[in-house]
């Protein structure tokens, strides 16, 4: 309180240093992967044996679904279109192989397939059994599936990029022949992450706006809510930075689960606002009783410090226990929240909050407008008007 700037500068430097790695944040939900399980888990071992024996590309292929708009997928025109799509996808760098209606016999040309499918019912049973896995034989041959085996794991960036390339290819070369869809585990990962990215700005804005309005009503101030949002954002970024340093750049999977930052942001803002409301409201009560601002800050921080730090210690212990769990997403959440609460209770509430309020002085309570307050708070408002 005597030298606020001397404490503000290293406090912001520390948080900025911890937040720096967050710009490298790579969010990716794990799919077709057992890496989130402990190495000794039997399910993970079985998965690794399966993928090692057959190749992940064969176990979890990208599925290209083609639904004929006219006729069946076995008509000459539709087979020609299927063959063109098959060849285009096969030419992508990361493709190991494509299985479709027009490439299961390497010695045949397109005309051979067209001729064979005209007598589909006369094909040998073992051939029909295999082809029935590529077309809906029991419902009129109206839909077919292409199985694309990437050279890389289904959970890799390269396989996800291949999904995007295939979708772009189908969109650019769409014809009147088919309705097209791209699925499979890699595609599920792409779509899940994209849904998170698309909604993240709305989540952040919603939390900020609601928090700002509630804090204005609670504190009857503009600058204090702004301070709270800025400091909470810094703590969140610092926590993200530590997640990146430990889990992404450390010895873990190399990406942060897409769910983790969203849950971390929402939970942390809720917990931090509890602390903020508790501390600032006590300072506000002391100020409304006629105690000078500086003395109110000192007394308010002192009176609430034990409660805040005690609650923080409990939560750090609980979240620290989560970080010991051998399931990756739980470990990430536990670690991120434990770090964030530790920073919030020490650097933020014990150092930066009182230092910033000391610098702002009477400006802490600046509010350019008035609004109705409950009857039990009218005395406080009258006191404010008398002092003003």
VOPAGU-2260 file (C-alpha; in pm, 1 decimal, decimal comma):
REM VOPAGU-2260
SITE   aa  ch    i         X         Y         Z
SITE  UNK   A    0       0,0       0,0       0,0
SITE  UNK   A    1     294,5     235,9      64,6
SITE  UNK   A    2     469,6     157,2    -265,0
SITE  UNK   A    3     199,3      11,0    -494,6
SITE  UNK   A    4     383,9      61,5    -822,6
SITE  UNK   A    5     686,5    -135,9    -699,0
SITE  UNK   A    6     456,9    -435,6    -642,7
SITE  UNK   A    7     239,9    -385,4    -952,9
SITE  UNK   A    8     527,8    -407,8   -1200,7
SITE  UNK   A    9     675,5    -744,6   -1090,7
SITE  UNK   A   10     323,4    -883,1   -1043,3
SITE  UNK   A   11     227,6    -806,2   -1402,8
SITE  UNK   A   12     567,6    -924,8   -1528,4
SITE  UNK   A   13     522,8   -1260,2   -1352,2
SITE  UNK   A   14     172,9   -1314,1   -1493,7
SITE  UNK   A   15     284,5   -1206,8   -1841,9
SITE  UNK   A   16     581,7   -1444,0   -1828,7
SITE  UNK   A   17     355,9   -1734,0   -1729,5
SITE  UNK   A   18      95,8   -1640,3   -1991,7
SITE  UNK   A   19     348,0   -1614,1   -2276,8
SITE  UNK   A   20     336,8   -1983,6   -2386,0
SITE  UNK   A   21     -43,3   -1961,5   -2423,9
SITE  UNK   A   22      -6,9   -1809,9   -2771,8
SITE  UNK   A   23     116,5   -2152,6   -2885,8
SITE  UNK   A   24    -197,0   -2322,4   -2752,4
SITE  UNK   A   25    -297,3   -2617,5   -2971,3
SITE  UNK   A   26    -649,3   -2734,2   -2890,5
SITE  UNK   A   27    -751,8   -3076,7   -3015,3
SITE  UNK   A   28   -1003,2   -3326,4   -2882,7
SITE  UNK   A   29    -854,2   -3678,9   -2878,8
SITE  UNK   A   30   -1029,4   -3924,1   -3112,7
SITE  UNK   A   31    -944,3   -4281,4   -3214,8
SITE  UNK   A   32    -679,8   -4267,3   -2945,2
SITE  UNK   A   33    -615,2   -4434,1   -2611,6
SITE  UNK   A   34    -344,9   -4185,8   -2511,9
SITE  UNK   A   35    -573,8   -4032,8   -2248,2
SITE  UNK   A   36    -563,1   -4366,1   -2060,8
SITE  UNK   A   37    -271,3   -4487,4   -1845,2
SITE  UNK   A   38      -5,5   -4684,9   -2036,6
SITE  UNK   A   39     -71,1   -5001,8   -1834,0
SITE  UNK   A   40    -450,0   -4993,0   -1896,2
SITE  UNK   A   41    -570,6   -5306,7   -2077,5
SITE  UNK   A   42    -796,8   -5108,6   -2313,1
SITE  UNK   A   43    -501,6   -4896,2   -2423,6
SITE  UNK   A   44    -281,0   -5201,3   -2472,1
SITE  UNK   A   45    -550,3   -5370,4   -2682,6
SITE  UNK   A   46    -594,3   -5056,8   -2889,0
SITE  UNK   A   47    -221,3   -5033,6   -2955,3
SITE  UNK   A   48    -203,7   -5399,8   -3058,5
SITE  UNK   A   49    -496,4   -5353,2   -3298,5
SITE  UNK   A   50    -355,3   -5034,4   -3451,9
SITE  UNK   A   51      -5,9   -5183,9   -3472,6
SITE  UNK   A   52    -127,1   -5502,3   -3638,3
SITE  UNK   A   53    -357,9   -5350,6   -3898,1
SITE  UNK   A   54    -252,5   -4985,0   -3914,4
SITE  UNK   A   55    -461,0   -4700,3   -3777,6
SITE  UNK   A   56    -559,1   -4598,7   -4127,9
SITE  UNK   A   57    -733,5   -4933,5   -4177,7
SITE  UNK   A   58    -885,4   -4946,5   -3829,4
SITE  UNK   A   59   -1013,2   -4585,7   -3840,7
SITE  UNK   A   60   -1048,3   -4486,9   -4208,7
SITE  UNK   A   61   -1195,3   -4160,5   -4330,7
SITE  UNK   A   62   -1541,4   -4243,7   -4463,6
SITE  UNK   A   63   -1665,8   -4068,9   -4777,7
SITE  UNK   A   64   -2037,9   -4131,2   -4824,1
SITE  UNK   A   65   -2194,2   -4077,7   -5167,1
SITE  UNK   A   66   -2572,2   -4083,8   -5199,9
SITE  UNK   A   67   -2700,8   -4100,9   -5556,8
SITE  UNK   A   68   -2946,4   -3827,3   -5651,4
SITE  UNK   A   69   -3066,6   -4021,9   -5952,4
SITE  UNK   A   70   -3079,5   -4397,4   -6003,8
SITE  UNK   A   71   -2831,5   -4625,8   -5828,6
SITE  UNK   A   72   -2462,0   -4595,4   -5757,4
SITE  UNK   A   73   -2408,1   -4883,4   -6001,6
SITE  UNK   A   74   -2523,9   -4689,6   -6309,0
SITE  UNK   A   75   -2255,9   -4605,9   -6567,2
SITE  UNK   A   76   -2261,3   -4230,1   -6502,0
SITE  UNK   A   77   -2247,5   -4267,5   -6126,5
SITE  UNK   A   78   -1967,3   -4525,4   -6145,5
SITE  UNK   A   79   -1769,3   -4284,5   -6363,7
SITE  UNK   A   80   -1814,3   -4010,3   -6103,1
SITE  UNK   A   81   -1715,6   -4250,2   -5821,1
SITE  UNK   A   82   -1404,6   -4352,1   -6012,4
SITE  UNK   A   83   -1303,4   -3987,9   -6062,6
SITE  UNK   A   84   -1348,7   -3909,1   -5691,0
SITE  UNK   A   85   -1153,5   -4224,1   -5597,6
SITE  UNK   A   86    -859,0   -4129,1   -5818,2
SITE  UNK   A   87    -857,0   -3766,8   -5698,6
SITE  UNK   A   88    -845,7   -3872,8   -5332,7
SITE  UNK   A   89    -582,1   -4139,3   -5401,6
SITE  UNK   A   90    -355,2   -3866,7   -5541,2
SITE  UNK   A   91    -338,3   -3681,8   -5208,4
SITE  UNK   A   92       4,2   -3715,2   -5044,6
SITE  UNK   A   93    -112,1   -3854,5   -4712,1
SITE  UNK   A   94    -336,3   -4127,7   -4855,6
SITE  UNK   A   95    -221,2   -4487,6   -4822,6
SITE  UNK   A   96    -511,7   -4640,9   -5010,2
SITE  UNK   A   97    -875,8   -4590,5   -5106,8
SITE  UNK   A   98   -1130,2   -4872,5   -5118,7
SITE  UNK   A   99   -1430,2   -4806,0   -5343,9
SITE  UNK   A  100   -1662,8   -4973,0   -5593,8
SITE  UNK   A  101   -1422,0   -4898,2   -5879,0
SITE  UNK   A  102   -1080,8   -5006,8   -5752,4
SITE  UNK   A  103   -1110,3   -5340,2   -5569,1
SITE  UNK   A  104    -964,9   -5530,1   -5866,4
SITE  UNK   A  105    -638,9   -5366,0   -5971,4
SITE  UNK   A  106    -645,6   -5532,9   -6315,2
SITE  UNK   A  107    -984,8   -5389,5   -6413,2
SITE  UNK   A  108   -1064,6   -5064,7   -6587,8
SITE  UNK   A  109   -1375,7   -4857,1   -6534,6
SITE  UNK   A  110   -1549,6   -5031,3   -6826,0
SITE  UNK   A  111   -1495,6   -5368,2   -6658,1
SITE  UNK   A  112   -1669,2   -5248,7   -6340,8
SITE  UNK   A  113   -1955,7   -5100,6   -6539,3
SITE  UNK   A  114   -2002,1   -5427,8   -6725,3
SITE  UNK   A  115   -1978,9   -5639,6   -6408,3
SITE  UNK   A  116   -2233,7   -5434,3   -6212,1
SITE  UNK   A  117   -2490,6   -5469,8   -6490,8
SITE  UNK   A  118   -2500,5   -5836,3   -6388,7
SITE  UNK   A  119   -2455,6   -5775,6   -6015,3
SITE  UNK   A  120   -2672,5   -6069,1   -5909,1
SITE  UNK   A  121   -2454,4   -6308,2   -6110,7
SITE  UNK   A  122   -2133,0   -6211,6   -5935,9
SITE  UNK   A  123   -1980,8   -6476,9   -5706,7
SITE  UNK   A  124   -2117,4   -6471,6   -5353,7
SITE  UNK   A  125   -1779,3   -6392,6   -5195,0
SITE  UNK   A  126   -1749,5   -6085,2   -5423,9
SITE  UNK   A  127   -2100,8   -5967,2   -5339,6
SITE  UNK   A  128   -2029,2   -6014,0   -4969,8
SITE  UNK   A  129   -1738,4   -5772,0   -4997,6
SITE  UNK   A  130   -1923,1   -5523,9   -5218,9
SITE  UNK   A  131   -2218,5   -5518,7   -4979,7
SITE  UNK   A  132   -1983,5   -5349,0   -4731,0
SITE  UNK   A  133   -1946,2   -5062,8   -4978,0
SITE  UNK   A  134   -2306,8   -5021,0   -5090,4
SITE  UNK   A  135   -2654,6   -5060,9   -4939,1
SITE  UNK   A  136   -2745,2   -5373,0   -5134,1
SITE  UNK   A  137   -3061,2   -5437,6   -4930,4
SITE  UNK   A  138   -3200,4   -5088,9   -5004,8
SITE  UNK   A  139   -3148,5   -5052,1   -5374,4
SITE  UNK   A  140   -2781,2   -4960,0   -5415,6
SITE  UNK   A  141   -2858,2   -4589,9   -5364,8
SITE  UNK   A  142   -2560,1   -4515,9   -5138,4
SITE  UNK   A  143   -2193,7   -4613,1   -5139,3
SITE  UNK   A  144   -1898,0   -4551,7   -4912,3
SITE  UNK   A  145   -1531,8   -4491,1   -4991,5
SITE  UNK   A  146   -1286,5   -4597,2   -4721,8
SITE  UNK   A  147    -978,0   -4373,3   -4719,3
SITE  UNK   A  148    -680,2   -4499,1   -4517,7
SITE  UNK   A  149    -438,3   -4218,4   -4424,4
SITE  UNK   A  150     -68,2   -4285,8   -4378,0
SITE  UNK   A  151     -84,9   -4108,6   -4041,1
SITE  UNK   A  152    -278,3   -4177,9   -3719,5
SITE  UNK   A  153    -645,0   -4081,7   -3712,8
SITE  UNK   A  154    -576,0   -3836,5   -3428,6
SITE  UNK   A  155    -291,3   -3656,6   -3606,7
SITE  UNK   A  156    -294,7   -3310,4   -3761,4
SITE  UNK   A  157    -211,4   -3460,4   -4099,4
SITE  UNK   A  158    -519,6   -3686,6   -4096,6
SITE  UNK   A  159    -741,3   -3396,4   -3992,0
SITE  UNK   A  160    -597,8   -3185,6   -4271,0
SITE  UNK   A  161    -673,3   -3471,3   -4511,4
SITE  UNK   A  162   -1038,9   -3458,0   -4401,8
SITE  UNK   A  163   -1046,6   -3087,3   -4491,4
SITE  UNK   A  164    -885,1   -3153,6   -4830,2
SITE  UNK   A  165   -1135,6   -3426,0   -4914,0
SITE  UNK   A  166   -1427,4   -3202,2   -4817,3
SITE  UNK   A  167   -1282,5   -2920,1   -5025,2
SITE  UNK   A  168   -1238,3   -3155,8   -5320,3
SITE  UNK   A  169   -1597,4   -3277,8   -5299,9
SITE  UNK   A  170   -1725,3   -2922,2   -5268,3
SITE  UNK   A  171   -1523,4   -2791,5   -5562,8
SITE  UNK   A  172   -1601,2   -3088,6   -5788,2
SITE  UNK   A  173   -1958,5   -3146,2   -5680,4
SITE  UNK   A  174   -2182,1   -3277,6   -5955,5
SITE  UNK   A  175   -2547,0   -3352,4   -5989,8
SITE  UNK   A  176   -2470,5   -3717,8   -5923,1
SITE  UNK   A  177   -2434,9   -3734,9   -5544,7
SITE  UNK   A  178   -2499,6   -3587,1   -5205,6
SITE  UNK   A  179   -2161,2   -3612,5   -5031,8
SITE  UNK   A  180   -2062,2   -3654,5   -4667,3
SITE  UNK   A  181   -1726,9   -3711,1   -4497,2
SITE  UNK   A  182   -1720,9   -3896,6   -4164,9
SITE  UNK   A  183   -1505,4   -4120,2   -3948,7
SITE  UNK   A  184   -1307,9   -4056,6   -3630,9
SITE  UNK   A  185   -1078,1   -3793,5   -3783,5
SITE  UNK   A  186   -1377,7   -3603,3   -3920,4
SITE  UNK   A  187   -1549,2   -3617,1   -3580,4
SITE  UNK   A  188   -1239,9   -3454,9   -3427,5
SITE  UNK   A  189   -1234,8   -3182,6   -3692,8
SITE  UNK   A  190   -1604,3   -3102,3   -3648,3
SITE  UNK   A  191   -1590,1   -3107,3   -3266,9
SITE  UNK   A  192   -1292,0   -2871,0   -3257,6
SITE  UNK   A  193   -1450,5   -2642,5   -3515,0
SITE  UNK   A  194   -1769,8   -2621,7   -3311,2
SITE  UNK   A  195   -1563,1   -2526,1   -3004,3
SITE  UNK   A  196   -1367,2   -2260,6   -3198,4
SITE  UNK   A  197   -1683,9   -2114,8   -3351,2
SITE  UNK   A  198   -1857,7   -2082,1   -3014,8
SITE  UNK   A  199   -1559,3   -1975,0   -2804,4
SITE  UNK   A  200   -1587,4   -1601,6   -2889,8
SITE  UNK   A  201   -1956,9   -1605,0   -2796,0
SITE  UNK   A  202   -1877,3   -1783,0   -2467,3
SITE  UNK   A  203   -1607,5   -1529,4   -2379,2
SITE  UNK   A  204   -1819,4   -1226,7   -2470,5
SITE  UNK   A  205   -2120,1   -1362,9   -2279,2
SITE  UNK   A  206   -1917,5   -1427,7   -1964,2
SITE  UNK   A  207   -1752,3   -1084,5   -1986,6
SITE  UNK   A  208   -2077,2    -894,4   -2039,7
SITE  UNK   A  209   -2271,2   -1073,6   -1765,7
SITE  UNK   A  210   -1980,2   -1042,5   -1521,2
SITE  UNK   A  211   -1934,4    -673,4   -1602,1
SITE  UNK   A  212   -2302,6    -590,0   -1550,2
SITE  UNK   A  213   -2328,7    -789,1   -1225,7
SITE  UNK   A  214   -2011,8    -629,5   -1087,5
SITE  UNK   A  215   -2128,9    -277,9   -1174,0
SITE  UNK   A  216   -2450,5    -338,8    -982,2
SITE  UNK   A  217   -2263,6    -497,4    -691,6
SITE  UNK   A  218   -1975,0    -248,8    -663,8
SITE  UNK   A  219   -2150,4      64,0    -795,7
SITE  UNK   A  220   -1833,5     138,4    -987,7
SITE  UNK   A  221   -1701,8     122,4   -1343,9
SITE  UNK   A  222   -1327,1      86,0   -1287,1
SITE  UNK   A  223   -1347,1    -197,6   -1034,7
SITE  UNK   A  224   -1534,3    -431,7   -1274,2
SITE  UNK   A  225   -1284,2    -342,9   -1549,1
SITE  UNK   A  226    -999,4    -424,2   -1310,2
SITE  UNK   A  227   -1162,3    -756,2   -1218,3
SITE  UNK   A  228   -1204,4    -860,6   -1581,7
SITE  UNK   A  229    -847,2    -766,8   -1672,2
SITE  UNK   A  230    -693,4    -949,0   -1375,9
SITE  UNK   A  231    -911,6   -1257,7   -1425,4
SITE  UNK   A  232    -810,7   -1265,2   -1790,8
SITE  UNK   A  233    -442,5   -1246,6   -1694,5
SITE  UNK   A  234    -479,2   -1534,7   -1449,7
SITE  UNK   A  235    -663,6   -1741,8   -1710,1
SITE  UNK   A  236    -391,1   -1677,4   -1969,4
SITE  UNK   A  237    -119,9   -1758,3   -1713,8
SITE  UNK   A  238    -292,7   -2087,1   -1635,2
SITE  UNK   A  239    -322,5   -2165,4   -2007,4
SITE  UNK   A  240      44,1   -2082,6   -2050,7
SITE  UNK   A  241     142,4   -2330,9   -1780,3
SITE  UNK   A  242     -82,1   -2594,8   -1941,0
SITE  UNK   A  243      95,2   -2543,3   -2272,4
SITE  UNK   A  244     440,1   -2555,9   -2109,0
SITE  UNK   A  245     368,0   -2874,2   -1912,7
SITE  UNK   A  246     122,4   -3072,9   -2125,5
SITE  UNK   A  247     174,2   -2951,3   -2481,3
SITE  UNK   A  248     546,0   -2880,7   -2485,3
SITE  UNK   A  249     628,7   -3132,5   -2212,4
SITE  UNK   A  250     616,3   -3510,7   -2218,5
SITE  UNK   A  251     243,4   -3547,4   -2277,3
SITE  UNK   A  252      33,5   -3584,0   -2595,2
SITE  UNK   A  253     135,4   -3258,1   -2762,4
SITE  UNK   A  254    -209,0   -3092,7   -2763,4
SITE  UNK   A  255    -453,8   -2963,0   -2505,3
SITE  UNK   A  256    -796,8   -3121,6   -2500,7
SITE  UNK   A  257   -1040,5   -2875,7   -2661,9
SITE  UNK   A  258   -1272,8   -2911,4   -2364,0
SITE  UNK   A  259   -1010,1   -2803,3   -2110,0
SITE  UNK   A  260    -972,1   -2430,2   -2194,0
SITE  UNK   A  261   -1348,7   -2377,2   -2214,4
SITE  UNK   A  262   -1421,8   -2542,7   -1879,4
SITE  UNK   A  263   -1116,2   -2378,2   -1723,1
SITE  UNK   A  264   -1226,3   -2033,2   -1839,2
SITE  UNK   A  265   -1583,9   -2070,9   -1714,9
SITE  UNK   A  266   -1499,6   -2229,2   -1377,6
SITE  UNK   A  267   -1211,4   -1992,7   -1307,0
SITE  UNK   A  268   -1414,9   -1681,8   -1381,7
SITE  UNK   A  269   -1689,6   -1804,2   -1150,5
SITE  UNK   A  270   -1450,6   -1880,0    -864,2
SITE  UNK   A  271   -1253,7   -1557,2    -912,0
SITE  UNK   A  272   -1569,3   -1346,7    -913,4
SITE  UNK   A  273   -1669,8   -1502,9    -579,9
SITE  UNK   A  274   -1343,6   -1379,0    -429,4
SITE  UNK   A  275   -1377,9   -1041,6    -597,2
SITE  UNK   A  276   -1732,9    -980,6    -473,8
SITE  UNK   A  277   -1646,4   -1091,6    -119,7
SITE  UNK   A  278   -1340,4    -865,1     -89,8
SITE  UNK   A  279   -1464,5    -555,5    -273,1
SITE  UNK   A  280   -1807,3    -559,0    -109,0
SITE  UNK   A  281   -1640,6    -559,4     231,8
SITE  UNK   A  282   -1423,0    -265,5     127,9
SITE  UNK   A  283   -1733,0     -91,5      -6,9
SITE  UNK   A  284   -1918,8    -146,0     321,3
SITE  UNK   A  285   -1631,8      10,8     515,1
SITE  UNK   A  286   -1621,2     303,3     272,5
SITE  UNK   A  287   -1996,4     356,7     310,2
SITE  UNK   A  288   -1949,8     367,4     687,6
SITE  UNK   A  289   -1734,3     676,9     639,2
SITE  UNK   A  290   -1390,9     515,7     662,2
SITE  UNK   A  291   -1140,3     670,5     414,1
SITE  UNK   A  292   -1075,0     470,6      96,5
SITE  UNK   A  293    -715,3     376,7     175,6
SITE  UNK   A  294    -801,4     258,9     524,9
SITE  UNK   A  295   -1105,5      70,5     386,6
SITE  UNK   A  296    -882,3    -116,0     143,4
SITE  UNK   A  297    -637,6    -218,2     415,7
SITE  UNK   A  298    -909,8    -321,2     658,1
SITE  UNK   A  299   -1121,2    -495,6     391,7
SITE  UNK   A  300    -828,5    -701,6     259,6
SITE  UNK   A  301    -720,7    -789,7     614,4
SITE  UNK   A  302   -1067,3    -900,9     725,2
SITE  UNK   A  303   -1131,2   -1121,2     420,4
SITE  UNK   A  304    -779,5   -1259,1     368,6
SITE  UNK   A  305    -821,9   -1552,1     606,8
SITE  UNK   A  306   -1149,7   -1664,4     449,6
SITE  UNK   A  307   -1025,8   -1620,7      91,2
SITE  UNK   A  308    -690,5   -1791,5     146,4
SITE  UNK   A  309    -850,7   -2074,6     343,9
SITE  UNK   A  310   -1102,5   -2142,1      67,9
SITE  UNK   A  311    -825,0   -2117,1    -192,5
SITE  UNK   A  312    -610,2   -2367,0      -1,9
SITE  UNK   A  313    -895,8   -2617,9       2,2
SITE  UNK   A  314    -958,6   -2577,7    -371,2
SITE  UNK   A  315    -588,7   -2601,7    -455,0
SITE  UNK   A  316    -573,2   -2929,8    -261,3
SITE  UNK   A  317    -882,8   -3065,4    -438,6
SITE  UNK   A  318    -771,7   -2959,1    -786,0
SITE  UNK   A  319    -421,1   -3081,8    -710,0
SITE  UNK   A  320    -572,9   -3423,4    -642,2
SITE  UNK   A  321    -742,6   -3405,8    -984,3
SITE  UNK   A  322    -399,6   -3341,5   -1137,4
SITE  UNK   A  323    -279,4   -3674,6    -995,2
SITE  UNK   A  324    -548,6   -3870,2   -1184,7
SITE  UNK   A  325    -406,4   -4068,3   -1475,7
SITE  UNK   A  326    -678,6   -3959,5   -1718,4
SITE  UNK   A  327    -541,2   -3675,2   -1927,6
SITE  UNK   A  328    -839,8   -3440,2   -1947,2
SITE  UNK   A  329    -893,6   -3462,4   -1569,1
SITE  UNK   A  330    -521,3   -3409,5   -1512,8
SITE  UNK   A  331    -525,5   -3098,2   -1735,9
SITE  UNK   A  332    -827,1   -2947,9   -1561,4
SITE  UNK   A  333    -688,6   -3019,2   -1214,8
SITE  UNK   A  334    -347,9   -2872,7   -1293,5
SITE  UNK   A  335    -486,4   -2565,3   -1469,7
SITE  UNK   A  336    -734,6   -2482,1   -1194,9
SITE  UNK   A  337    -482,8   -2543,2    -913,7
SITE  UNK   A  338    -231,2   -2307,2   -1075,5
SITE  UNK   A  339    -498,6   -2045,6   -1144,8
SITE  UNK   A  340    -640,7   -2049,9    -789,3
SITE  UNK   A  341    -288,8   -2031,2    -642,6
SITE  UNK   A  342    -209,6   -1724,2    -854,5
SITE  UNK   A  343    -548,3   -1571,5    -783,7
SITE  UNK   A  344    -520,3   -1603,8    -406,1
SITE  UNK   A  345    -159,1   -1485,8    -383,0
SITE  UNK   A  346     -52,2   -1256,3    -666,7
SITE  UNK   A  347    -397,1   -1117,5    -752,0
SITE  UNK   A  348    -595,0   -1085,0    -426,8
SITE  UNK   A  349    -302,3   -1025,0    -191,9
SITE  UNK   A  350     -86,3    -798,4    -411,1
SITE  UNK   A  351    -237,8    -660,7    -732,8
SITE  UNK   A  352    -591,9    -587,4    -609,2
SITE  UNK   A  353    -489,8    -369,4    -312,8
SITE  UNK   A  354    -206,5    -208,8    -511,6
SITE  UNK   A  355    -434,4    -114,3    -803,4
SITE  UNK   A  356    -704,6      15,6    -569,2
SITE  UNK   A  357    -439,7     219,1    -385,8
SITE  UNK   A  358    -331,8     378,9    -716,0
SITE  UNK   A  359    -691,2     450,9    -821,4
SITE  UNK   A  360    -786,0     603,4    -485,9
SITE  UNK   A  361   -1126,8     772,2    -493,4
SITE  UNK   A  362   -1159,9     682,2    -863,4
SITE  UNK   A  363   -1240,3     327,7    -748,3
SITE  UNK   A  364   -1596,0     442,5    -680,3
SITE  UNK   A  365   -1649,4     644,4    -998,6
SITE  UNK   A  366   -1987,8     576,5   -1156,5
SITE  UNK   A  367   -2111,8     813,6   -1429,0
SITE  UNK   A  368   -2477,4     725,3   -1374,3
SITE  UNK   A  369   -2720,2     640,0   -1094,6
SITE  UNK   A  370   -2958,9     347,6   -1066,8
SITE  UNK   A  371   -3221,2     233,7    -821,0
SITE  UNK   A  372   -3097,7      38,7    -519,7
SITE  UNK   A  373   -3282,9    -164,9    -255,5
SITE  UNK   A  374   -3429,6      17,6      48,1
SITE  UNK   A  375   -3162,5    -117,0     284,5
SITE  UNK   A  376   -2894,3      48,5      69,3
SITE  UNK   A  377   -3057,4     396,9      50,0
SITE  UNK   A  378   -2869,8     515,8     357,0
SITE  UNK   A  379   -2543,8     431,7     182,9
SITE  UNK   A  380   -2650,4     620,9    -132,4
SITE  UNK   A  381   -2752,5     923,2      78,9
SITE  UNK   A  382   -2411,9     913,7     249,5
SITE  UNK   A  383   -2243,7     908,5     -94,0
SITE  UNK   A  384   -2449,2    1206,2    -212,7
SITE  UNK   A  385   -2368,1    1399,0     107,5
SITE  UNK   A  386   -1995,7    1335,3      62,5
SITE  UNK   A  387   -2010,2    1425,8    -306,0
